[in-house]
Amino acid sequence: MHRRTLLAATGTGLAAVLTGCTASAGDGADDGNSTTESTPDPTPEPVDTVSVASGERLTTVVGDGPAGDGGAIKPHHIRLENPTGESWTARIDVSRPLAAGHVETYELDADATVNVSLRVPADYEVTVTDIDSDAVATDSVGPDDFDCNRSWTVFSPGDGGVSVSGGSTRMACGPRVVAADDAVTVALGDGSLPTEATKPHGLAVANPTDVAEVVEFAYETPAGAVAFGGAYRLEPGARVGASLTEVREVTLRVARRDESGEGTTEAVTVDKSQFDCNASNTTVSLTDDGGFEARTLSTLLFCGDAERKNESSAEGVGRQSDLQFGL
């Protein structure tokens, strides 16, 4: 069990109010009756912390993704370690695009450890702040840091600040294999769809051919940050995809390469207008000639109000004939 405590952000001093017979700041004279109150020091805001006992290891998981301790793709671990003989209070902020990260303040006793396990191969920004000294250290993690090796980044107190180190095992790794007719799917987004009727949009790469293929892919934000990416060997009928649970623009970039290293690429963007009450998905499929075919499928429900539906019913019938139905 981990207890939560409240610490003062800048110390434990108490503010005091002083009164007495002092000279007026305006005239420099003391008439014996004037009273001046000093301005109290601001009271430090309390910091809510999770306490980790000496010798204890606390683990938290970020993301429900394909990386697992026993899988072909291992998580990347962010650790707070306190090898000193004194307590250390640190705030960790792990952020990633299109999904929740992890923000928490920990009070680590001597030889205590906090482990944050990153399960989705993506771009992460990590910031660790020493609460007592305000020293800050940062580091970045990317999709290339996720493979068959165990890897980690460690933050610890040292030299009056926060030190950063890291490492990994050294095994040779190939692409992860997705078995025939199997699928790997992750959720991207914070789940903040605007209404209960609004559906997530699926975005995937699939291999409907009879030959296994290695594909490289990345789900990117408009700023170019990778929310999910990697290299996968897709057996016939296999697919890798994401469920977009937030109304955001997302681009899926896919590449396949031949034996000479030459590649064919495809990029498909899902924009905000593709989120409504219809179940929908966009699939980039490998083709037998070494290329790609992208297709978006959607149900055909009308997503407006009843009045608007009556006004445009005739027009709506004509429009629906141009849409594809199915999932």
Secondary structure, 3 states (H helix, E strand, C coil): CCCEEEEECCCCCCCCCCCCECCCCCCCCCCCCCECCCCCCCCCCEEEEEEECCCCEEEEEECCCCCCCCCCCCCEEEEEECCCCCCEEEEEEEEECCEEEEEEEEEECCCCEEEEEECCCCCEEEEEEECCCCCEEEEEECHHHCCCCCEEEEEEEECCEEEEEEEECCCCCCCEEECCCCEEEEEECCCCCCCCCCCCEEEEEECCCCCCEEEEEEEECCCCCEEEEEEEEECCCCEEEEEECCCCCEEEEEEEECCCCCEEEEEEEECHHHCCCCCEEEEEEECCCCCEEEEEEECCCCCCCHHHHHHCHHHHHHHHCCCCCCC
